[in-house]
């Protein structure tokens, strides 16, 4: 299959091989991750309001601003 996808369809990071299968590292410090983190906060708002609230707070204390999540945001190549 793909470079990071095994025959069972599971993701394995080559940059972080110590991670369990189907897990990724995403950092609040990474400007490229801010859109994904914002979209995740929106998606988790009902299930984990504290996460959503904390993510929003990070955008106001100097780690943002994050671009707003886009509806139907296409999934790009994750490496």
C-alpha positions as CSV (number, residue, x, y, z in Angstrom):
1,X,0.0,0.0,0.0
2,X,1.3,3.5,0.8
3,X,4.6,4.3,2.4
4,X,3.1,4.5,5.9
5,X,0.2,2.1,5.4
6,X,0.7,-1.6,6.0
7,X,-1.2,-4.4,4.3
8,X,-3.9,-4.3,7.0
9,X,-4.5,-0.7,6.3
10,X,-2.9,0.6,9.5
11,X,-0.7,3.7,9.7
12,X,2.8,3.5,11.1
13,X,5.0,6.5,11.5
14,X,8.5,6.2,10.1
15,X,9.6,9.3,12.0
16,X,8.2,8.1,15.3
17,X,8.4,4.2,15.1
18,X,8.0,4.0,18.9
19,X,4.4,5.1,18.5
20,X,1.6,2.5,18.4
21,X,0.1,1.7,15.1
22,X,-2.5,4.3,13.9
23,X,-1.1,7.1,16.2
24,X,0.5,10.3,15.2
25,X,2.3,13.1,16.9
26,X,0.8,16.5,16.6
27,X,2.2,19.5,18.4
28,X,0.5,22.7,19.6
29,X,3.9,24.4,18.9
30,X,3.8,23.4,15.2
31,X,2.2,26.2,13.1
32,X,1.3,23.7,10.4
33,X,-0.7,21.7,12.9
34,X,-2.9,24.6,14.1
35,X,-5.6,24.1,11.4
36,X,-5.9,20.4,12.3
37,X,-6.0,21.1,16.0
38,X,-8.7,23.7,15.5
39,X,-10.7,21.3,13.4
40,X,-10.2,18.6,16.1
41,X,-11.3,21.0,18.8
42,X,-14.5,21.8,16.9
43,X,-15.2,18.1,16.4
44,X,-14.6,17.4,20.1
45,X,-16.5,20.3,21.4
46,X,-19.5,18.2,22.6
47,X,-17.4,15.2,23.7
48,X,-14.6,17.1,25.4
49,X,-15.5,20.7,25.9
50,X,-12.4,21.3,28.0
51,X,-10.1,20.3,25.1
52,X,-12.0,22.6,22.7
53,X,-11.9,25.4,25.2
54,X,-8.2,25.0,25.9
55,X,-7.3,24.9,22.2
56,X,-9.2,28.1,21.7
57,X,-7.4,29.7,24.7
58,X,-4.0,28.8,23.1
59,X,-4.9,30.9,20.1
60,X,-5.3,33.9,22.4
61,X,-2.1,33.6,24.4
62,X,0.5,33.8,21.7
63,X,0.4,30.4,20.1
64,X,-2.0,31.4,17.4
65,X,-3.9,32.6,15.7
66,X,-5.0,29.4,14.1
67,X,-6.7,29.5,10.8
68,X,-10.4,28.7,11.1
69,X,-11.2,25.1,10.3
70,X,-12.6,24.7,6.8
71,X,-15.7,22.6,6.1
72,X,-14.9,19.5,4.2
73,X,-11.2,20.2,4.6
74,X,-9.4,17.8,2.3
75,X,-7.0,15.3,3.9
76,X,-3.5,16.0,2.6
77,X,-0.5,13.7,2.6
78,X,0.5,13.2,6.2
79,X,4.2,12.4,6.6
